[in-house]
Every structure is written in structure tokens, then in C-alpha cells.
Amino acid sequence: MANLNVAVMGGGSWGTTVASLVTRNAPVRLWARNPATVDEINTQHSNETYLPGAKLPDKLEATNDIAEAVGGADIVVMGIPSNNFRTVLQEVKKHIRAWVPVISLTKGLELDTGMRMTEIINEVLPGHPVGVLTGPNLAREIMAGQAAAAVIAMEDEIIVRELQNVFKSGLFRAYTNTDVIGCELGGVLKNIVAIAVGMGDGQGAGDNTRSALITRGLAEITRLGVAMGGRAETFSGLAGMGDMIATCTSPQSRNRHVGVELGKGRNIQDIIDEMVMVAEGVKSAPAVMALSEQYGIEMPIVRDVYRVLSGDSTVSRAFRGLLRVGVGAESEPG
């Protein structure tokens, strides 16, 4: 693996964590937009804004020059939030070599188009193998050396096995999957359920309520994922249930945090304004609602979260509605 050069685009918590993991297997250049972040990574071997207290590998190099990051790369990893993903990818396109695989870390949808990140990669960079790295991965735990598992998903089974060797590292295990759609949607959709669970926690709900919301939420996202071409079993794995549990229960989860603060009666804009990192579920909710209507899939939990985020409903009203779901057969929507 040492002869493969890896470019990781994005100096946030997860981009920096993945770059740090991969340095054990291959040379890595991390691109970050902020020159101060680049300087800190290169000189202090830290990224205090996004990973406070974490020591980064000495051999991790950072740059704010996209050409320098991408020009010699054999693999490009995109850790860019959904709202800037396409813009950065268009810059990457100017410097990337032919046939270089592009892997998305982003668990969001493009707001204007509702497109998944791999669809954007296929559109901007046709001909490049495309994949997703996803799963229950809280950056700070992984940087602290705690065990974790992820899924690397690509349609090409040969390339995905090669990439598995790039990403697996120490106690970080990377399993392979060929269901790109299912793996990618699992990461996107669970964020909205995590906001719902957070809303319950903020309202003082108990463990029974949380378990019910996670379980019904998983059923909901599986219905949409299968309708969009994913495989049902993917949503029972790391990219679905695994990621859902981590995001819905961890105090480190940004989307759960948004829900908790909403549950306490706070305004969504105030919550977002004080956050350093992006809560993708807030931005994805309108696109997911549009997809549920397009595919004719009932998603009561997503709908209630969307109504709260858009100001059409209050948390207490939405939460009473969430507790009423599930009065039919368990296999039915609702």
C-alpha cells in the first residue's frame, strides 16, 4: 500500500481522522481550506478546532493547494460537507489523473438536486470508480484509539478489496459491500432520525421511547432505501443500524445535539450558529422529504422532524405525533 498516494479533501473532524488512519498504510496529503488549520496540522500535529486534544501523526501533511493535494494522488477521499461538495469536486477535476478512485465520506444530500454524493461524483468525474466509507464512526473515539468498524462500498469488488487495505488500520476495521446506494443512504437518513431521538431526549423521554424511535426510524429509512435501489440487508448492517445506534445515542453526535436543543425549546438558527461542525441532517431533511414524496414512501418520523426544522410545527406537538405512530401492524408504515 505504501506506493499509493492518498489525498483527503476536508480538514474537519472526520476528514482529519480518516487522513490520520490512512497514514499508517500510505502517504497522505490532507487539503484544508483554512491556512491556519494547514499550518497547525503541519507544525503542531493537531487540529484543535475539530479534534481538541488529539495528537495527529507526524507524517500527515496538510496543504491548502488543491493541485498539490490531488495532482499525484492515486485515491481521492472527499470529506467535504454536502453544500460545498460539488464546488470542491469541480476544482479537484482540474488536477485529478484518469481512473483515480474517488471515495465519499459525506453523509448528506445536495439540497438543490437531492443527489447523493456518489451521483455528484459520477456527474462531475465520469469514468472514475466511486465509493463510500461509512458506518458508526465517531471521530474523537477513533482518534483516541478505540475500536470501530466501517463499511467501504463500491460496485467493483476487485477495487473495493484493494481500498479495504488502505482504510483498515489497527482497531479500525473496514468491511466491504457492493451496495453503494444502500450504504450511502443509511448514512444520510439516520441523521434525521437522530434529530428525532434528540428531540425526545430534550423533552425528557425515556429509554423505551428512544428504542421505539430508533426501531421505527430504521424501518422508515429501509423502506425508502429499498425503493431507491438499496438492499434491505444493508440497513441491518454497519451502514444502517450500526450508524443509527451511534448517532442516536452518543453525546458526541451533532444531529442528536440539534434535536436535544430543539427539545429544550431553542431556535434552530441559534443552535446552528453556535456549532463549529455541520449537522448534515438539518440540511438533508428537505431533500429527504422530497424523495419520500417522489417514491411514495410514508416517513412519519422524517416528516415531523422536517416540520419542526422548517418552523411548521413545535417539538412538543411533533413529539406527541411521533408517540402515536405504530398503531397498525409492525410491518406497516407509521
N, C-alpha and C positions, 0 to 999 in steps of 0.2 A: 504493500500500500504506500510505502514511502515515496514512490515515484509519481504519485498522483498529487497534484496541487489543487487545493480546495479554496474557493472564495466564498465567504459568508457575508451576505449583504444585510446590514442592520446591526446596530450596536445597542439594542435593547436587552432586556434580561435573558430572553430565550435565545436570541441570535448569539450573544456573548457566551452563553452556556454551551450551546452546540459547538461553537468555534473552539472553546476550551476542551471539550470532549474529543473532538476530531484531531487536535494537535498530537494526541498520543499515537495516532495512526498515519498522519500525513501532514505536510506543511500547510499552514492555513494563513490566509490573509483576510482580515475582517474589515469590511468597509463600514464606516460610520459617518453620518452627515456632519456631526459636530466636531470641529477641530480639537476642542478641549477634551472630548472623550477619547479621540485618537491619541492625543498626547499622553493622557492619563494611562491608557492601556499600554502604550509603548514604554513609558518611563516609570510608572508606579506599579504596573501589572495589577491594576484594579479598575473597577467601573462602579464607583460608589453611588452614583445616581440610581442605577438599576439593580446592582448586586452589592448592597452595602456589606462590608466586612469580608467579602470573598477575595481570595488570592487567585489571580489568573496565572496560567502557565507563562513562564519567562519567554518561551519561544513563540507565543502568539503575537503576530504582527498585525498592526492596525494601520489603515490609511483612509483619507477622505477623497482619494482619487479613484474613481470607478475604473478607469483604464488600467491603473496599476493593480487593482484587485482582480479584475476579470481577465485581463489580456492573456495571462499564462495559465489560466485555470483549466483543470480537467473536469471539475464538478463545480457548479454554482448553486449555492443554497440561499434561498430568499426568505429572510426573516424580517420582512417589511410589512407594517400594518396595511390592511386591505385598502384604505383610502389613498395610499401612496404607492401601492404595489405596481400598478401599470406604469406610472411615471418613471420609477426607478428601473423597471424592466426595459423600458424603451431606451434608457441610457446604457444598460447592460448590452443590449442588442448591437450597439456600435462597436463593441470590443470583444464579444464572445466568439470563440472559434466554433467551427461547424461540429455538429453532433455531440457537443458537450451536454451531459445531463443537467437538468435544472430541477431542484427539489424545493418544494414549498414547505415552510414551517407555519404559515399563516392560517389561523382558524377563523376566517371571516368570508364574507361575500362582497363583491363590488356593488356599491349602493345603486348606481345608475342602471346597471345591466342585470344585476342578480347573478352574475357569473361567479363560478368557483375560481380559485387562483390558478388551478391547473388549466382551466379553459382559457384564462388570460394568457398563460404561458404558451399554449398551443396557438393562440391567435397572433401573438407578438413574435414568437420564435418558432414558426412551423419547422418540423423536422428534428427538433431536439427531443430526446427522451425526457419524459416528465414524470415526476413522482411527488410523494408527500411523506413527511416524517411527522407522526402524530402519536397521541396517547396521553396517559395520565402523568404528565411531566411538569412538576412544579420546580422552576429553575433553581430556587435557593436550596432546596433539598438535594438536588443533584450536584450542585457546586459544593455542598457540604459532604459529598461522598456517600450519600445514602443510596441504597439500591433502588432502581427504577427500570421500567420496561417500556418500550415504544414499538411502533409499527412503521416500517418503511414500505410504502406501497407504490408499485409500478406495474404496468401491464406486461412488461418484458421480464420474464422470470430469470433470464441469464444476467441482465444488467442489475436487477434488484439484489441478486445474491452477491455480486461484486460490491455494491454500495453498502450492503449489510456489514461488510468487513470494515468499511470506512467509519460507520457510525457506532458500532458496538465498542464499548470501552469500559474496562473494569467492571463495576457493578451496574453499568448501564447496558441493558440487553435490548437488542433491536431484532424484532421478528419480521418476517417478510409476509406480504399479502399482495395479491394482484387486483384487488377491488379498490381502485383509486377513488371512484365516486363515493363508495360507502365510507371509506376511511376519512376522506376529506369532509364529507357531510357530518359524520359523527362529531368531529372537532368543532364544526361551525354551530350545529344545532344544540349541542349540550350547553353552550354558553347561555342560551336564553332560558333553559330550564334552571340553570344555576341562579339566574336573577330571580326566578320564581321562588326557589328554595330560600334564597337570601331574604326575600320579602317576608316569607313565613317566619324565618328566624328573627327578623327585625320586629315582627309583631308578637314575638314570644311563643311561637308554635313549638310543639314538642318533637321528639324523635319519630313518633308514629307518623305525624304529618309529613315530616321530611322524607321518610321512607316511601310513603304513598306518592308524594310528588315526584320523587326520582323514578319510581317504577312506572307510573303513568306517563311521565315525561319521556322515558325510554321507549315506551310503546308508541308514543306520538311521533317521535323523530324516526323510529324504524319504519313506520307507515310511509312517511314522506320519502325517506331514503330509498326504500324499495321501489316506490313509484318513479323515482328519478333514475333508477338503474343500478342502485347498490344492492348488495346481497344481505339478506336478513341476518345471517350469522355474524357478519362484520360488526353489527350493532350490539352483539352479545360479547364482543371481544374488547381488546385494549382501546381501540379507537372509539368505541361506543360506551358500553357500560363502565369500562375502566376509567376513561377520561371523565365521564359523568360523575362518578363517585368522588374523584379527587376534586373536581371543580365545584361540586355542590356541597362539600363538607369542609374544605380546607379554609382556615382563616387567611391563607395567602392568595386565595382565588379573587381576582379582580372583579369578575362578574358577580360572584356571591356577595362581595363587598358592596357593590352598587345596589343589589337587592336589599341587603340589610339596612343600608342608609335610607333607601326609599321606604322600607317598612317602619322606620323611625319617624317618617313624616317629612323627610328632607326633599328639597327640589332637585330634579335630575341634573340640571345645568350646574348647580352648586357642587354636586358630588363629582361630576366630571372635571370641573375646573380645578379641583384640589388634587386630582390624581396625576401622578407622574406618568403612569403607563396607561395603555389603551385597554378598555373593556370592550372587546370585539362584539359581544352580544348586543350591546346598545345600538351599534351601527348596523348589525346584521338583521335586527328584528323586522324592519320594514320589508327587506328583500325576502326574508323567510315567509312573512305573511303573504307576499305576492306569489311565491312559489306554492304555498298551500292552496291558494285560490286557483292558480293555474292547473294544478294537478288534481284538484277536487278532494283534498285530504283535510278532514276535520282535525284541527290542532287547538283545542280549547286553552291549554296552558300557554302556548305561544301567543295566542290571540289576546289573552288577558294581560300578559306582560307587555305586549305591543301597545295595548290601550293605555296602560299606566305610563309607559315611556313617552307616548305621544300626547299625554295630558287629557285623554278622553275618559279616564276612569281614575279613581283613587285606589291606593293599595288595599285599604280595608274592604272596599266593595269588590275589587278583583279577587282578593283572597277568600272572601265568603263564596264567590263563584267557583274558585278552584276547589274548595272543600266539598262542593255539591257534585263535582264530576264523578263519574264511575258508578252511576246508579243502575246501568244496564248490565249486560253480561261483560265479564272482564275482557273478552276478546274484541268487544265493540269499541269504536271511538268514544271519547268522553270520559 
